[in-house]
Amino acid sequence: MNGLKRLLTAYFKAGLDEDKIDETYRRKYVVNLFSFVGMSITFVMATAALFAQNWLLSAILYIASSTYLFGFFYQKQTGNVKASSNIVLYSLILLMIYLVYAGGANNTGPLWIFMVAPVALFLHGLKRGLIDIGIFLFGISGLLFFLDETLLAATYDTDFKIRLILSFLTVTFLSSFYEYSREESYQRALEISQEFEQLAKVDPLTKLSNRRDALEKIEYEFHRMERTQEPVTVLLCDIDHFKAINDNYGHDAGDLVLVSLSRLFELQIRAQDTVSRWGGEEFLFVLPQTDLINASIFAEKLHRAIRLNTAFYQGQVIQCTTSIGMCQLDPGTSIKESLRKADEALYQAKDAGRNTTMPQVDRTN
């Protein structure tokens, strides 16, 4: 039993990326699931028709069973869920049209058409699925009601035909409502997930990137630097005497200064640059395509802007300065080591009297 369970699980998850569970993953899973169910049922029915010596029905059912299996292998080998879902769905629709036309075994063939609605909606979604269902419904209605069944090889009672169509419409409505609810729930869950992901990367006070997001951006720029050989420089910026601001004016005033400087920093950087709240009163700038010389020019521009910046808190004017440490990333030096050098340069700037910039500290042991 466990062995069979493992085989079925492997079949249903063939070609699926377990690290990326999304709408494409779901559609691939449905293709695998229905290809298995469709293949199994049609194979059994084909064999039964074979023993009943209904050669044409048996052949068509064996062809349908093989088509479902082909759809599975096509999805598994190519990952093309669009093509594989089309193979599965439209082979099902063609089979259902034939069963309505020929009647199947003892005129029970039309009873299988109820499979079309959920499969079409599961594989193609609400809008495309309803179009597929509409075309199918138009086709079988033409067969059933056109010129007293002259297009049919089987004969059906009028009440049966009407109830068949009405039942199919009922199943379509219920399946559509389910698919609509599922799509709405999925979109809402996706939006909530994206919101949480965004919140996880943003500092709640300053609305800048937080430390986690900054590290991701540094790593991205580091690898791009390795490929392109273009320089990248990081600046570690600390507000001078920030504790005194909190002590003299209160923590709300300190928060106001942080927010005010954050808006100022966003105005100073280029589109490709990043400024993040590194922690407390520290900010980190990531400057792609910038060497130490140009980073120094930017730092001086930043100092001037900060000195002119004014925060107003309860009628009081608060001004501040910053100290900056710089380090140019190097392919032979780890990100952690580069950040340590920028931190040491920042402390040197503080020791030098603050309100200044120091380049990276290079030490030979």
Secondary structure, 3 states (H helix, E strand, C coil): CHHHHHHHHHHHCCCCCCCCCCHHHHHHHHHHHHHHHHHHHHHHHHHHHHHCCCHHHHHHHHHHHHHHHHHHHHHHHHCCHHHHHHHHHHHHHHHHHHHHHHCCHHHCHHHHHHHHHHHHHHHHHHHHHHHHHHHHHHHHHHHHHCCCCCCCCCCCCHHHHHHHHHHHHHHHHHHHHHHHHHHHHHHHHHHHHHHHHHHCCECCCCCCECHHHHHHHHHHHHHHHHHHCCCEEEEEEEECCHHHHHHHHCHHHHHHHHHHHHHHHHHHCCCCCEEEEEECCEEEEEEECCCHHHHHHHHHHHHHHHHHCCEEECCEEECCCEEEEEEECCCCCCHHHHHHHHHHHHHHHHHCCCCCEECCCCCCC
